[in-house]
Amino acid sequence: VEARTQELTRSVGELRALNEVAQAVGSTLDLETVLATIVSRAVQLSGSHQGVAYEFDEPTQSFHMRAAHQVGPELLEALRESPIRLGQGAIGQAGVRRTPVEISDISDERQLVAPQARAVLIREGMQSLLAVPLVREDRVLGALAIGRRDRGAFSPETVAVLQTFATQSVLAIHNARLFREIQRRKQYADALVETSPVAIVTMDLEGAVVGWNPAAERLFGYSQAEAIGQGIHDLVAPSELREEVRANVRRIKSGERIHTIARRARKDGSPIDVETATMPIVVDGTEVGLIVIYHDISELLQARREAETANEAKSAFLATMS
C-alpha cells in the first residue's frame, strides 16, 4: 500500500509539473523563461541536484546554455564561455546518437564528460550525469542535462521523466525559432518599405491609412503622424477626385487590382502626376487591408508634353515652309 501511495504521489507530482510546463510553453515565447521552468521541474521530479538546458546552434555545431537550475557560478561561467561542441562529452554525444547518454561516475576519466565541465562538476559535488537530446524530425535542437551527488546509473523512470520534459523543450525551442524567423522577416519587410524610393501606403479595408513610409512623406508632404488614421481620399485626392478614390477602394476590396496614371494633390494643394498600383493585402486567404504604391511621374509627363509641343511646332514650321 505504501509503495502504491508513493507511486500515486509521484504521478500526481509529474502531472502538476507537466501542466505548469505546458502553461509556460503556451503563454510566452521567451525561450529562456520557458526552459528555466522546464529544467527546474525536471530537477525536482527526477530527484537530482542541478540541471541545464541547451540550445543547439547549427552554424557553429555547438550547444549553448539557455537556462540552469541550482548550478554554481563557476560552472555557469564555464558553460557560457565555452559552448559544448557536437560530439563532445555527454551533451555532445547525446546530440550525435539522438539517445540519452548516462555518466555514472563523473570522476572517471574514461567516461564522456566535457573537459571544460568535469573539474567544476566535481568541485560542486556532482557524481553522475544524464543528458537527453532535444530532437525534432531528426534535427537536433538542443539538450537537457541533470546532475546528481550520487554515483551510479539512473533509473528507467528518471530517464523517462527527462525525456518527457525534453519533448516540451523541443516545442519551446521550435516555437521560439519560428517567432524569431517571423520577426526577422517582418523587420526585413519593414526595412524594404522604409528605404523604398517610391511612396508606399497601407490601409485598412475602409481606406484609413495604417502605414505611411518616408517616401510618402516626401511625395505628399504629410508626416507619418499626420497621415495615420486618415482616409486616403482626404489626404491625396483633389476634391473633384475624392469620390473616384473612394470607388477605387471599393473595387480593391472586391479583389481587383488597379494600375493607372492619375493626378493627386500634395498637402499644400499643388497637383502631382503619379503612376499608382493598388492591390489587396491577403493573409491566409482573407483580405486584411490594402496597399498602394505611388511613383512620381510629374517630370516624365512634363518632358513628354514639352517634346509633343516641340514636335507640333516643328510640324507647323515645316508646313509653312512648304
SULZI-V387993 format. One line per field, one symbol per residue. phi: phi as a letter, one per 30 degrees, with the letter a starting at -180 (. if undefined). psi: psi as a letter, one per 20 degrees, with the letter a starting at -180 (. if undefined). burial: b if it has 9 or more other ideal C-beta (glycine too) atoms within 8 Angstrom, else e. A space follows every 50 residues. Layout:
# SULZI-V387993
phi->???
psi->???
burial->???
This chain:
# SULZI-V387993
phi->.dddddddddddddddddddddddddcbcdedddddddddddddddicca abcccdcdechbccdcabbhcddddedddddbeddejciddddddddibd bccdbdddddcdbeedceddedddidcbbbcbdcbbhicdclacbbbbcc djdddeddddddddddeddeddddddddddddddddddddddddcddcdb bcbddcjddbbbdedddddcjcdddddejddddddcceedcddddedddd ddddjdbcbacbcbbdedjddbcbcbbbadccbhicdclbbbcccdcedd dddddddddddddddddddddd
psi->ggghghggggggggggghggghgghiiqjoghgghggghhhggghikair qppqppoghilqppphqqpkpqhghggghghnqpqpipagghhhhghkrq pqohohiohiqnpphihghggghjjphqqpppqopoljpphbqpqqqqjq rrqqqhggghghhghhghhgggggghhgghgggghghgghhgghipiqpp pqraijjppiporhhhghgiiprghhhpiqphhhgipqhijhhggghggh ghhjirpporprprqrhjiqqppqpqoprqoppljppiaqppppookghg hghghhghgghgggggghghh.
burial->eeeeeeeeebeebbeebbebbbebbeeeeebebbbbbbbbbbbebbebbb bbbbbbbeeeebbbbbbbbebeebbbebbeeebbbbebbbbbbbbeebeb bbbbbbeeeebebbebbbebbbebebbbbbbbbbbeeeebbbbbbbbbee eeebeeebbebbbbbbebbbbbbbbbbebeeeeeeeeeeeeebeebebbb bbbebebbbbbbbebbbebbebeeeebbebbbbebbbbeebbeebbebbe bbbeeeebeeeebbbbeeeeebbbbbbbbbbeeeeebebbbbbbbbbbee beeeeeeeeeeeeeeeeeeeee
